[in-house]
Amino acid sequence: MDRKLIRRFVWLLYGAYIIGILLLPEIGARVIAKLTYTPPAKSRYLEISDRYPLLRQLISDWNALRFTYHDYYVYSPAPASSQTVNFTEYFGARLTPDSASHESVKQVVWAFGGSTMQNLEADDRLTLANQIAVELNKANAGVSVYNFGAGGFQSSLEAIKFQDLLRRVPASQRPTTAIFYDGFNEAMYGYYFGAGAMQADLSMKMRDLVERRYPRLITYAVSELLSRYSVFWRDYIDQRISNTLYGNQEFPHKRNMERTVSTYVLNVRMTAAICKNLGIRCLFLLQPLVATRSNPTEFEQGVLKSLDPEYIAFTRELYEKASEQLAKVEGFVDLSRVFDHDADSHFFDLGHTEPYAGIIVGKEIARLIAEGQF
């Protein structure tokens, strides 16, 4: 046999071997990703949602989401279409399929909040915001609800987004009612990062851009780009790099209770003044948390035990002080015990809930709106 041919054949085998070695981690990662799935909500979400028939599809749909930049309030989900999770082109609003059709709208409700209002733990129809629409439209009320909830948002970012939307939309599209659903992120940021702080990694990335720390940004950008094409890189490398560059870094003066309370109270009072001036009915809600439920189930007691006791105490004190200071503010309602008369488990962490919880909370919020109790 020709020696040149043999040499080429050997080099071909060697190349195939090298390629195979390089591809083996990627192939293995793709197989593992295909056979298993781990939602951002961790295993407790899977356990508490086992009776929810759309669970796998929902997790797949929310993992496919992308985000888009906005001036002032930073980001919101990009328009997306899927079986369970849909975001519209209207300033990042999540679809509320039970809202009134455009030609029959008599009332417009804007709903603001963090991830608990965005409610990715449920499909479009079961979200808290859509359940408000369901209840209000039972009597053909002609109500359209816009869900502007965004993961990581707290009262400071919501106030900014609310004012920005008022400035951008025509007067005819302004809401008749606005809902601000808070508490979870107020407590988390106040305890870990600082009162009124925004999501820590976002602040650090913008700081790197402004201060021209380009090597860090380039490292992060290259890692994110690779994770789009490589499952192995996405699942085993990218998060480690991101945590190293922009992981949770606590503020030196954490657990500042008085500042956290005063920041939330000031945001509520400022927003309430804007609402009054523009003739918008505004509802400021302290959302239910596992830490504020008086009768946690056995499952929820396990959730409580998994959390830092000081964090739980901080959250409860925050709610108590905020409620005291806002008791006379029109539109403020403490909804923290809305599940107390229900025997089911609803929480799988401090504030996120199983897919059906929005039915209970949505019904109560709709009642407050319909009866004008604010």
N, C-alpha and C positions, 0 to 999 in steps of 0.2 A: 504494500500500500504506500502511496506517496507520503513522504514525511511531512511535507507542507500541509497536506490534507489532515494528517493526524494531529499536527500542531494546532491547526485551526479548530479541529474538533475538541481538543483538550481545552483550548481557550474558551470555546463556546460553553462547554460544561462548567468551566470555572466561573464564567460570567453568570450562567444560570444559577449556580450555587450561591454566588454573592447576592444576586437579586432576590433569590429565595430567602436567604437569611435576613435581608433588609425588609422584605415584605411580610415575613412571618409574624412580627408583632402587630402589623396592621391587619393581617388576615385574622389573627386571633382576637384582636380587639373588636373587629366587625362581627365575628361570630358571637362573642360574649354580649355585645350590645344588642344583637338580634334576639338572643334567647332570654335576656334579662332586661329590666328597666328599673331605674331608680329615680323617682321624681324629686324635685328640689325639696319637697315637703317631707322627705325621709319616710321611714317605714311606718310610722304611726298613721300617716295619711292613708296608706294602703290598708292598714288594719281597720281603721274606722270607716273606710269607704268601700268595704268589700261587697256590700249589697248594691252598689251603684253600677248599673249595667254598662255605662259609657266610660268607665275608668281608664282602660287602656287607650282608647281613642282620644280621650281628653288629654292625657299625659303626652301622647304623641303630638297632638295639635299645639299644646302650649310650648313644648320644646322647640317647635319650628318658628316661634315668633321672632320678629326683628323689631328694632326700635329706631325712631327717627328724632333728630335734634329739633328743638324749638328755642327761640330766644326767650329769655327771662325764666321760664320754668323748666328748662333743660331738655326734657325728653318725654316721649309717650310712645306707645306701641305703634308701629307702622301699620298701614292698612293690611288686613289679613283675612283670608277666607278659608274656612275648613268646616268640618262636620259639627264641631262643638264650640270653637272659639273664633269669633269674628270681630274685627275692629274696622270701623268705618274711616272714611277720609275726613270726617268732621272733627278736626283737632284731637284725634286719637281716641274718640269715644267708642267704647265697646258696644256692640249691637244689643239692643233691647227689643227682641222680636214682638213683644206684646204691647209696644207703644202704639198709640193711635196713628193711623195713616196720615200723611202730610195734609191732605185736604180737609181732614176732620179735626185737626188739632185745635183745642181750646185753651189748654194749659201746657206750659213747658216747664219741666223739672230738670235742673242740673244737679247731678250727684257727684260730690267730690270726696276723696279719701285716699288711703294708701292701697296696699294689696288686698285688704279685706273688702274694700268696695269694688276694686277691679275684679276680685273673686275668681281667680283662675282655677280654684278648686271645684268649680261647677261649670256646666255647659251654659250657653247663653240664656236659655230659658229659666234655669234655676238660680241665676245670679241674684244677689240681693237687689240690685237696681231693677232688674226685670220683674222681680216679684212685687216691687212697689207699683210698677206699671200694671201688672196683672190685677192687683187689688183695686187700684184707682179706676181701672177701666171696666170693672165688672158691671157698672151701671152706665156703660157707654159715655163715660165722662169726657172722652177726647183728650187724654193726657199723653204726652210724649216725654219719656225719660231719657236723658243723655247721661251715660255712665262715663265720667271723666276720671274714675279711680286709676291710680298709677302706683305700681310697686315702689315702696320707699318714700312716698309723699307723706308729709305731716302738715300741720295747720299753716306753717309759714309758706311752703311751696304751693299749697292749695289756695291761699289768699292771693298769691302772685298770679297763679293761673286764672283764678276767677276774675281778677281785675283785667288781665290781658285779654280774656275772651270778651268781656264787656266792651272793651275798646275795639276789638276786631269785628264782632258780628254787627249786623244792622240792628237798629233799635227794635224792629219787629221780631227779631229772633232772641231777644233777651228773655231770661226765664221769668216765670211768675213765682216760682219757688226754687230755692237752692238749698241743698243738703250738704252738711259738712260732717263727716263720720270719722271721728278721731279717738285717740287714746293709746292705741298699740304703739305706734311709732313715736308719739310724744314721750312715752315711758322709755322705750328702747334707746332713743337718741339721748334723752336727758340723763339716763343712767350710764351709758357707755361712751358717748361721743361729745356731748355738750348740748345745752338747751338751744333749740332752734337750729341745730346743725342739719345739714343735708347729708345724703348718703356719703360715707367717708371716702370710698374709692373714687367717686365722681369728683369730689373736691380736690383730691390729690392729683388726678389726671389733669384737671384744668390748671392746677398750680404748676405742674411740670411744663405745660404748654406755655403759660405766661412767663415762667422763669427760665424757659428755654433749656430744660433738662431733656434734650432730645434723645440721648442714648437710652434712657428709661422708656420713653415713649416708643422709640423704634423697636426695642426688645418686646414690649407689650404688643405692638401692632403686628410684628412678624409672627409672634406666637398665636395671636388671634387669627391671622390669615391661614397659618398652617392648620389650625384646628377646624377650619371650614372644609378642608379636603381630607384630613387624616383623622379617623376615629381614634386611633391610638394616641395621637398627639392631643386630641380634644379631651379624652377621658383620663389620661395618665400624666400629661406633661403641662398642658396649658394652665390648669387651675393652680398648680404649684408655682408656676412663674407669676401668675396674677396675684396670688397670696403673698409671694415674696416682695413684689413691687408695691402692691396696693391693698394688702391685707388689713384686717381690723387693727387699727392703732388707736388705742384709747386716749382721749384728751387727758391732760394732767389733772384737771379739776373735775373729775367725773362725779356723778351722783349729786349734782347741785340742785336740790329739790326746789328751793325758792325761785331760782332763775327759770327752771323748767316750767313751774306753775305760772309765773308772771308772763313768760313768753306766750304760752297758750292762751291765757286770759286776755292779753293785749291783742293777739291775733283775732280772737272772737269779737272783742269790742270794736276793733277797727272795721272788721268785715260787717258787723251788724250795723255800723254807722253808714257804710256804703249802701247796704241793702235798704235801710230806711230812707235814705236820700233818693234812691231810684225806684222806690215803691215795690221792692222785691221781698217776698216773705222768705226769711232765712231760718233754717233749723240747724242748730249746733248740737250734735249728739256725741255723748261719751259712749263709745261702743262697748258691748259685752266682751269680757275676757274671762279666761278660766280662773284668773286670780280674783275676780269680783263675783263669781257665782257662789251663792250661799250653800248650794247643795250639789257639789261636784260628784259625778258618778265615780265608780271604782276606776274606770279607765282614765278619767280626768284627774283623779287623785294621783295616778301614776305620772301623768304629765306634770303636775305640780311638783312632785318629788324630784323630777329631772331638772327643774329650774333652780337657779341660784336663789336661796331664801331671801337674801338682801334685795335682789331684783324684784321679787314678789312684794316685799314690804314697801319698796320704793313706789311700785306701781299703785298699790292700794292707797298709800298716802297722797300720791299725786291726784288720784281721783277724788279723794275726800276733800283736799284743799281746793281743787279746781271747782268742785260742786258748790262749796261754800261761797267762793268769791263770785261765781257766775249765777247764783240762785235767782237773782232779780233781773238778769239780762233776758230780754224778750227773745224767745226762740231756743233757749238752752234747755236741753232735756238729758237727764242721766238715764241711759238705756242699759246700764251695766248689768242689771239683773233680769233682763228680758227672758232668760231661759230658766228662771228659778221655779216656774210651775210646770216644767217639762222634765220627764224622767230619763230622756235619752242622752247619750254622750254626743257632744257637738264639737269640742275642742281637741285638736291634736298637738297644739303648742299653745303659747300664751294667748294668741288671738285668732289664728286661722281655724276654720271650721270645715266640717264634712260637707258634702255637696248639697244636702237638703236644708241646712240651717237657715239659708236665706229666705225660705218660705215663712218662718216664724218672725224673723226680724223685719222682713219686708211688709208683712201684714201690720205690724205695730207702727212702723213709720208711715205707711199709707193711712192708718187710722188717725195719726196725729195731723197729717196734711188735710185729710177730708174733714175732720172736725175742727180744724183751725185752732188747735191747742198750742199756739205760739204766736 
